[in-house]
């Protein structure tokens, strides 16, 4: 069942947002959200009839477009009001929020920061942490998703392991799940829900650590092989090296500062409730400096690639040399025994000549190269 743990308000927000995208298919969107067409059109009609500032309807506010005559103390009160609602937001974000309210005479970001300092709202540690960074991003949504676990933390009922998935182009948070463990089956269940809702990305990147890699150091597990069968390219960064997934790591820092550091949790359900509420703020309301103070939802749209009902191994072109991987990852090719990760046992792979060196063979699972071997050198 799709996203049963998420609150209805977030469901409506996302549905209305995606329905408003140019070329959106309402019937297909209803299928992705697991609702009837009647319910979908009811949500849209309620959105059209609602005042524009209703909590789930969008990004506008009922505040007047002009506040001529406000005093400096009243503007400071506005700054402190936003800061109180979002204690981890700095001068740039707060200024952007005040500008979107249509206020006149909004001070510069540096002045907002000075107001926060004057009221002891910014610690010296936070000021030192606010350093610029180089930004790289894919040219469109769903070209690349970054996935990782944020380090687990203690709750009254045990531990919570937050699973996060972020779209590289828009920074839209695809998944923020409070998990009881970091096992591959747990990840696959949450990814299945995400794929049904948002479609399939072209590529996903993760590190080599568990559950993306196995204990022997191989980056290929039943989880990553499943992704390949969905025609999702898989890339791996260095294990436990957060810079590889820099945007997801930045998301983790925001999650810690704006949620985890502010409260304690009793159960996983408590964690998920708070995650859902903050996720909606992050995707739809929180200005993002790397997006020129836009919000992630303004740059994201679901993928046109639908999650298939049945996941099948890849097909190969006629004439290709196809070999079945035996138990323990072994296969025979031209009289030699070659080895692949055990996760490929029982599947067919294609033996393709390496385009850069004709003496080498690429062992491929579908379109993904798994290993390159040099038969003349006796490499196994």
JORATA-V61624 format. One record per residue. N is the residue number from 1. PSI is psi in radians with two decimals (NA if undefined). Layout:
# JORATA-V61624
N|PSI  N|PSI
This chain:
# JORATA-V61624
1|2.38  2|2.03  3|0.75  4|-0.38  5|-0.14  6|2.60  7|2.67  8|-0.58  9|-0.76  10|-0.66  11|-0.84  12|-0.75  13|-0.88  14|-0.74  15|-0.86  16|-0.70  17|-0.85  18|-0.57  19|-0.47  20|-0.11  21|2.52  22|2.31  23|0.19  24|2.54  25|1.87  26|-0.73  27|-0.80  28|-0.62  29|-0.67  30|-0.68  31|-0.78  32|-0.61  33|-0.03  34|0.56  35|2.83  36|2.82  37|-0.61  38|-0.78  39|-0.73  40|-0.83  41|-0.49  42|-0.75  43|-0.75  44|-0.68  45|-0.70  46|-0.66  47|-0.75  48|-0.59  49|-0.36  50|2.76  51|2.54  52|-0.22  53|0.18  54|2.60  55|-0.64  56|-0.02  57|-0.35  58|-2.72  59|0.04  60|2.86  61|2.74  62|0.07  63|2.57  64|2.62  65|-0.30  66|2.45  67|0.67  68|2.43  69|-0.11  70|2.54  71|2.91  72|-0.67  73|-0.60  74|-0.66  75|-0.71  76|-0.65  77|-0.67  78|-0.78  79|-0.83  80|-0.50  81|-0.81  82|-0.72  83|-0.68  84|-0.63  85|-0.52  86|1.40  87|-0.32  88|-0.06  89|2.46  90|-2.93  91|-0.73  92|-0.83  93|-0.77  94|-0.76  95|-0.74  96|-0.73  97|-0.76  98|-0.64  99|-0.71  100|-0.32  101|-0.13  102|0.31  103|2.56  104|2.53  105|0.49  106|2.24  107|2.93  108|2.90  109|-0.67  110|-0.64  111|-0.69  112|-0.76  113|-0.69  114|-0.68  115|-0.76  116|-0.74  117|-0.71  118|-0.54  119|0.29  120|0.73  121|-0.15  122|2.23  123|2.74  124|-0.60  125|-0.70  126|-0.64  127|-0.74  128|-0.51  129|-0.30  130|1.25  131|2.56  132|2.80  133|2.76  134|2.38  135|2.34  136|2.50  137|2.70  138|2.76  139|-0.20  140|2.78  141|2.63  142|0.14  143|-0.59  144|2.29  145|2.41  146|2.38  147|2.44  148|2.87  149|2.31  150|2.55  151|2.42  152|2.78  153|2.74  154|2.45  155|2.97  156|-0.59  157|0.24  158|-2.08  159|2.63  160|2.33  161|1.71  162|2.10  163|2.24  164|2.43  165|2.26  166|2.38  167|2.24  168|-0.70  169|-0.84  170|-0.24  171|0.27  172|2.29  173|2.02  174|-0.70  175|2.31  176|1.66  177|2.36  178|1.79  179|2.65  180|-0.27  181|-3.14  182|0.66  183|2.66  184|-0.68  185|-0.63  186|-0.80  187|-0.78  188|-0.67  189|-0.75  190|-0.64  191|-0.64  192|-0.77  193|-0.74  194|-0.73  195|-0.66  196|-0.57  197|-0.85  198|-0.07  199|-3.07  200|2.39  201|2.89  202|-0.60  203|2.62  204|2.53  205|2.46  206|2.98  207|-3.07  208|-0.04  209|2.96  210|2.51  211|0.15  212|-0.50  213|2.90  214|3.11  215|-0.41  216|-0.02  217|0.04  218|2.43  219|0.06  220|2.15  221|3.00  222|-0.57  223|-0.85  224|-0.52  225|-0.66  226|-0.72  227|-0.71  228|-0.65  229|-0.34  230|0.16  231|0.64  232|2.09  233|2.50  234|2.26  235|2.64  236|2.39  237|-3.08  238|2.40  239|2.37  240|0.57  241|1.54  242|-0.37  243|-0.39  244|-0.73  245|1.16  246|-0.69  247|-0.69  248|-0.64  249|-0.68  250|-0.66  251|-0.69  252|-0.70  253|-0.69  254|-0.73  255|-0.75  256|-0.80  257|-0.64  258|-0.23  259|-1.05  260|-0.56  261|-0.13  262|-0.22  263|2.95  264|2.85  265|2.54  266|-0.81  267|2.97  268|-0.60  269|-0.69  270|-0.77  271|-0.81  272|-0.69  273|-0.78  274|-0.67  275|-0.79  276|-0.75  277|-0.78  278|-0.61  279|-0.71  280|-0.72  281|-0.80  282|-0.81  283|-0.60  284|-0.42  285|-0.52  286|2.01  287|2.50  288|2.08  289|-0.69  290|-0.26  291|0.41  292|0.71  293|0.26  294|2.97  295|2.63  296|-0.64  297|-0.41  298|-0.25  299|0.07  300|2.53  301|2.56  302|2.71  303|2.47  304|-0.21  305|1.95  306|2.61  307|2.12  308|2.67  309|-0.59  310|2.28  311|2.08  312|2.64  313|2.79  314|2.63  315|2.69  316|2.66  317|2.61  318|2.35  319|-0.24  320|2.62  321|1.98  322|2.31  323|2.47  324|2.31  325|2.22  326|-3.08  327|2.53  328|0.26  329|0.22  330|2.59  331|2.67  332|2.31  333|2.10  334|0.80  335|0.05  336|2.62  337|2.08  338|2.78  339|2.36  340|2.91  341|2.57  342|-0.39  343|-0.35  344|0.03  345|2.30  346|-0.15  347|2.78  348|2.47  349|2.73  350|2.42  351|1.91  352|2.43  353|2.31  354|2.28  355|-0.41  356|-0.44  357|1.86  358|-0.26  359|-0.12  360|2.70  361|2.29  362|2.21  363|2.06  364|2.45  365|1.79  366|-2.24  367|-0.12  368|2.19  369|2.19  370|-0.67  371|2.58  372|2.26  373|2.59  374|1.78  375|-0.62  376|-0.56  377|-0.04  378|0.30  379|2.37  380|NA
